Amino acid sequence: MALEIQNKEDIVLEDNQLVCILSGEVKKVGAQENNLQSVILMLNEEYGFDLDDMERDFKIEYVNPETGKSTKQKVELVVFEKGKPHEQDFIIRICVVQDDKVKDSDKKKGLAATLENAMGAVECCEFGLWANGSNYHFLQKEDDAIGFDFDFTDLSDFPGEGETLEDLERADRSHTRTPANDSLIKVFKRSHDYIYANEGRKKDAFWQLLNLIFCKLYDEKRRFMVSPDGESYRRKFWVGVKEQNTEEGRKEVAKRIKGLFEELKSDPIFSEVFSGNEIIDITDKGLAFIAGEIAKYSFLDASVDVKGLAYETIVSNTLKQEAGQFFTPRNIVRCMVEMLDPKENHRVLDPACGSGGFLVMVLDHVRKQITKELHPDLEGPILEEKYNSFEVNERVRMYAEKSIFGFDFDPDLKKAARMNMVMGGDGHANIFHVNSLAYPNWEHPTEIAKIEAAMNKSLAEMKDIENAYGTDARGKFDMVFTNPPFGAKVQVETEIASRYHLSQFSTAPEVLFIEACYDYLKEGGKMAIVLPDGILGNPNMVTVRKWILEKFKLLASIDLAVEAFLPQVGVQASLLFLQKKTEIEKQLAQESEEDYEVFMAIAEKLGKDRRGIPIYLRDEDGAELLFNTETKYLSKKRNGSSILKSRKEKLKQLDDDLPKISKAYSEFLNIKA
């Protein structure tokens, strides 16, 4: 999706207001209204229904069979037959949208009382949706056996614009819906909550869900693989629109997907993620429900931002971060990657990779460069569609295999990071369970041997003869991105700390990580690191700062607002960008006083407040600004082809200084050049 912001609009919004994407009216923010906006976007971008063919708060008229009187029922959203008048006789979809607290069994607002009643009153409407933000029910209306009434059947999905139910069930359907807005986050959360609450898997709900996510990913990647028997691609990860309604159907779903899981565990791409003894241990009913949710969407076609945010939302809520570890916000990660601007010929490391946020962002950054190189004449959504084309995926896979490395001390995070990398479109990730401060002297020789083998392969494939002495990972990286663990709870063993020169001044892990990163970098290599402000401002740390300036050239420094890591943790931090000096540069610095320009900035606003709630640009009076925006997106047709569409809307903009800082740094470099 591409946004082309045009100009501000003179509409004053209160903090509790929004502008409806469909009607353009100012509405009060609330759970039901937020859910309705999400459904409107979903039907527009994912299902291909034009906004011109929708109407909100539509009143359906029917005769009450009990009283014989004409009655009206307001429904939150209806879709009309394409290009037809907005009249009841032309309604083809009815959507009832409630707030999160309303249950589908509610006597007044539930499924039967609202959606079934409305669909029964509209003769031409065969399909409907009931949604409350966390639960989505798709229904089909059919004549009953007698012909005097209707039966309502649960579906796993309903058809989009120009589609039929038969289209949804075609085994050769290679492209499913591309998730828009927050759809994938909701699907992941809905699926996780189902396993947690209904399957008795409170301890491993996350891992069970990931098993299924990777079945879906593997099934999508199969369309690029050559079948040994020469057959064309046929989906295995799919759920028939009515399959989950019968025991027999649910068994068929489970058989298909469990077989697929056993197949993927032996595949070279996915064997790096799984140990081989994992099983999908969910009931057939649960498996059919979750697969039905996941099967709707194409993960390969989803943007890295959409997938990454959905994945990290589940990871951060599941894997409890202890000992000062927490995930770096995506806007900070993006800023750090954009400022150092890694290229396809750069070997990259995150020595405290966590769930792999930096590595996935690097992968996406290079993916965009590769795509633009291969398709220089394309732009916007048409260019973005090429991000996951076969030729781009192959280049990205080869890049990741030889150039992207991640180390983490937590074995669960190692697995989570590998999975995140595969989600990002990588066929293989050099993610290892290792203590980066102890490397290469660590008590897990097998893992050390794997690192050395991967490094040796990388050096050979990148023809990095200059740095090919030994297979030790130190001194081999062009770039390091990291947010090392820090805080009073994090303790480094004395034996490990004593290996570092900086331990004479401090044994804090964030200090030792600076030296470790220095060791991992090549001469001239660059690093971007998150550091607590104490290192940069505390008088007791002056010797550490002196060491940094002796060993590195300071490229840039960005002070972050205190909201940066809230509500996860309250810490005042900065971003430091450094370049490892060559031996000649160090000698010259000793002989004469260094004099060079350093880029410095303060990020006062980071797009959220202390509670993590988004904050938007405001005018002088404190009212939120709206911007006239043309949103361009691709709509998939039933034959798999795409059509470029656009809609005009009034959008708020996050009040985030980091994109401006990243742009200013690029301009700073151009001026210096």
Secondary structure, 3 states (H helix, E strand, C coil): CEEEEEEEEEEEECCCEEECCCCCCEEECCHHHHHHHHHHHHHHHHCCCCHHHEEEEEEEEEECCCCCCEEEEEEEEEEECCCCCCCHHHEEEEEEECCCCCCCCCCCCCHHHHHHHHHHHCCCCCEEEEECCCCEEEEEEEECCCCCCEEEEEECCCCCCCCCHHHHCCCCCCCCECCCCCHHHHHHHHHHHHHHHHCCCCCCHHHHHHHHHHHHHHHHHHHHCCCCCCCCCCCCCCCCCCHHHCHHHHHHHHHHHHHHHHHHHCCHHHHCCCCCCCCCCCCHHHHHHHHHHHHCECCCCCCHHHHHHHHHHHHHHHCCCCCCCCCCCHHHHHHHHHHHCCCCCCCEEECCCCCCHHHHHHHHHHHHHHHHHHCCCCCHHHHHHHHHCHHHHHHHHHHHHHHEEEEECCHHHHHHHHHHHHHCCCCCCEEEECCCCCCCCCCCHHHHHHHHHHHHHHHHHCCCHHHCCCCCCCCCEEEEEECCCCCCCCCCCHHHHCCCHHHHCCCCHHHHHHHHHHHHEEEEEEEEEEEEHHHHHCHHHHHHHHHHHHHEEEEEEEEECHHHHCCCCCCCEEEEEEEECCHHHHHHHHHCCCCCCCEEEEECCECECCCCCECECECCCCCEEEEEEEEEEEEECCCCCEEEEEEEEEECCECECHHHHHHHHHHHHHHHC
